Amino acid sequence: MNRRRLFSLGLGLIAAATLAACSGPYTVSSEVATYGSWAEARKPGSFAFDRLPSQQENGQVSALQARMEDSARAALQKAGFTEAPEPKSADYLVSLGARIQAQDRAPWDDPLWWRWHGSYSSWRFGYGPGAWPYRSGFGLGFAYPVDVMDRRFDRSVAVLIRDRQSAEPLFEARASNEGATQGDAGLLGAMFSAALSEFPKVDPKPRRVSVQAMR
């Protein structure tokens, strides 16, 4: 077997391993907090998703809202709710929210970086004329490319359940986490499941909840 064939085989194995690693179950951990006045004697019933006028318009916003509702539907059913055929016949109205915010962080923002004692040449430090031990100042010239900065995403979802007839807010749940990707429908579904995992328990103190999701 020549080098070219070995190289091609190596690439094939790496690709297969990558595909295997990107599929299957994985664990999503979120910080969850719940609020409200859900009475102990009150039982879950039928629900309908409640959309704002801007969320009812046709187009991308409406499509995104529909996908978010699809992600939350299983979590609501697991909590004991059943979807009503139409909003007017529902016992409860459910409002959903989701937010994904990107945060750019340089590699040296990590506190572990400052305790690293490896080969400084790999980071391409450059000391200027004012560097230690001179009193004129300490200068470091970084040649680290900006495009390798580690981008992280803050992700959060929210669920609000109201009595349809009185419009009284009864239960609110929020789940948040962060990761290297924006996430997909499976991740959002896991976050909604985490938010409603202890329904109807109310505890505003954030706590860690882990839920399994599928890629």
C-alpha positions in Angstrom: 0.0 0.0 0.0 1.6 3.3 -1.1 1.6 6.6 0.8 -1.2 8.1 -1.2 -3.5 5.1 -0.4 -2.5 5.3 3.3 -3.3 9.0 3.3 -6.7 8.4 1.7 -7.5 5.6 4.2 -6.5 7.9 7.1 -8.8 10.7 5.9 -11.6 8.1 5.5 -11.2 6.9 9.1 -11.1 10.4 10.4 -14.3 11.3 8.5 -16.1 8.2 9.8 -15.0 8.9 13.4 -16.2 12.5 13.1 -19.6 11.4 11.8 -19.9 8.9 14.6 -19.0 11.5 17.2 -21.6 14.0 15.8 -24.6 11.6 16.0 -26.4 9.9 18.8 -27.4 10.9 22.3 -25.7 13.6 24.3 -26.3 15.4 27.6 -27.4 19.0 27.9 -27.0 20.7 31.3 -28.8 23.9 32.0 -29.3 26.3 34.9 -33.0 26.2 35.7 -35.1 28.6 37.8 -38.9 28.5 38.3 -41.5 31.0 39.6 -45.2 31.3 40.1 -48.2 30.4 42.3 -49.3 27.1 40.9 -51.6 25.6 43.5 -50.9 22.1 44.7 -54.5 21.0 43.9 -54.4 22.4 40.4 -53.8 19.8 37.7 -52.3 20.2 34.2 -54.9 20.3 31.4 -55.2 21.3 27.8 -53.0 24.0 26.4 -52.5 26.2 23.4 -49.5 28.2 22.3 -50.0 31.9 22.7 -48.3 34.0 20.0 -47.9 37.8 20.0 -49.2 39.6 16.9 -45.7 39.9 15.5 -45.2 36.1 15.9 -48.3 35.3 13.9 -47.2 36.9 10.7 -46.3 34.7 7.8 -42.6 34.5 7.0 -39.4 33.7 8.8 -40.6 34.9 12.3 -43.6 32.7 12.2 -41.5 29.7 11.0 -39.0 30.2 13.8 -41.9 30.4 16.3 -43.3 27.1 14.9 -40.0 25.4 15.3 -39.7 26.6 18.9 -43.1 25.3 19.7 -42.2 21.9 18.1 -39.2 21.9 20.5 -41.3 22.6 23.6 -44.3 20.4 22.8 -42.8 17.1 24.1 -41.7 18.8 27.3 -45.2 20.1 28.0 -46.8 16.7 27.3 -44.3 15.0 29.6 -45.4 17.5 32.3 -49.0 16.3 31.9 -50.4 18.8 29.5 -52.4 17.9 26.3 -52.6 20.2 23.3 -56.1 21.6 22.6 -57.5 21.4 19.1 -58.0 25.2 19.2 -56.9 28.0 21.6 -60.5 28.9 22.6 -61.0 25.4 24.1 -57.7 25.3 26.0 -57.4 25.5 29.8 -54.0 27.2 29.6 -52.1 29.4 27.3 -48.3 28.9 26.9 -45.9 31.6 25.8 -42.4 30.6 24.7 -39.2 32.5 24.4 -35.6 31.7 23.3 -32.5 33.8 23.0 -29.0 32.9 21.6 -26.3 35.5 22.1 -22.7 35.2 20.8 -19.8 36.2 22.9 -16.3 36.4 21.5 -13.5 35.5 23.9 -9.8 35.5 23.3 -7.8 32.4 24.3 -6.0 34.4 27.0 -9.3 35.2 28.7 -9.2 31.7 30.2 -7.7 31.9 33.7 -5.9 28.6 33.0 -3.9 30.3 30.2 -2.2 32.5 32.7 -0.9 29.5 34.6 0.4 27.8 31.5 4.2 27.2 31.6 4.7 25.7 28.2 6.7 26.9 25.3 6.0 30.6 25.0 7.4 30.6 21.4 4.2 28.7 20.3 2.2 31.8 21.3 4.6 34.2 19.4 5.2 36.6 22.2 7.1 39.8 21.3 8.7 41.9 24.0 9.0 45.6 23.3 11.6 48.0 24.4 9.6 48.9 27.5 9.4 45.4 28.8 10.4 44.3 32.3 12.7 45.0 34.1 12.6 48.5 32.7 10.3 50.9 34.6 8.9 52.5 31.5 6.3 49.7 31.3 5.6 46.1 30.4 4.7 45.5 26.8 3.6 42.3 25.0 3.0 42.2 21.3 0.6 39.4 20.4 0.7 38.0 16.9 -2.2 35.7 17.6 -4.7 35.8 14.8 -8.1 37.2 15.7 -10.0 34.5 13.7 -9.0 31.8 16.2 -10.8 33.4 19.1 -13.1 31.1 20.8 -16.7 32.0 20.1 -19.2 31.0 22.8 -23.0 31.2 22.7 -25.2 32.1 25.7 -28.5 30.2 25.2 -31.7 30.5 27.2 -35.3 29.5 26.9 -38.4 30.6 28.9 -41.9 29.2 29.4 -44.9 31.1 30.8 -48.1 29.3 31.5 -51.3 31.4 32.1 -54.9 30.5 32.9 -56.7 31.2 29.6 -59.9 32.6 31.2 -58.4 34.9 33.7 -55.0 35.5 32.0 -53.4 35.0 35.4 -49.7 33.9 35.1 -49.4 30.7 37.0 -46.0 29.2 36.3 -42.8 30.5 34.7 -39.6 28.5 34.0 -36.3 29.6 32.6 -33.3 27.4 31.5 -29.9 28.7 30.3 -26.5 27.3 29.3 -23.6 28.1 27.1 -21.7 26.2 24.4 -19.6 26.4 21.3 -22.5 26.3 18.9 -25.9 28.0 18.5 -27.6 24.7 19.0 -30.4 23.0 17.1 -34.0 21.9 17.7 -32.8 18.9 19.8 -30.8 21.2 22.1 -33.7 23.6 22.5 -36.0 20.7 23.2 -33.7 19.5 25.9 -33.6 22.9 27.5 -37.4 23.1 27.5 -37.5 19.7 29.1 -35.0 20.9 31.7 -37.2 23.9 32.4 -40.3 21.8 33.0 -38.6 18.8 34.5 -39.8 19.5 38.0 -43.2 21.0 37.2 -45.1 22.3 39.1 -42.4 22.8 41.7 -41.4 26.4 42.2 -37.9 27.3 43.1 -36.4 30.6 42.0 -32.9 29.5 43.1 -30.9 28.4 40.0 -30.1 24.7 39.9 -28.4 22.4 37.5 -30.6 20.0 35.5 -29.2 17.6 32.9 -31.3 16.1 30.1 -30.4 13.8 27.3 -30.9 14.9 23.7 -30.4 13.4 20.3 -28.4 14.8 17.4 
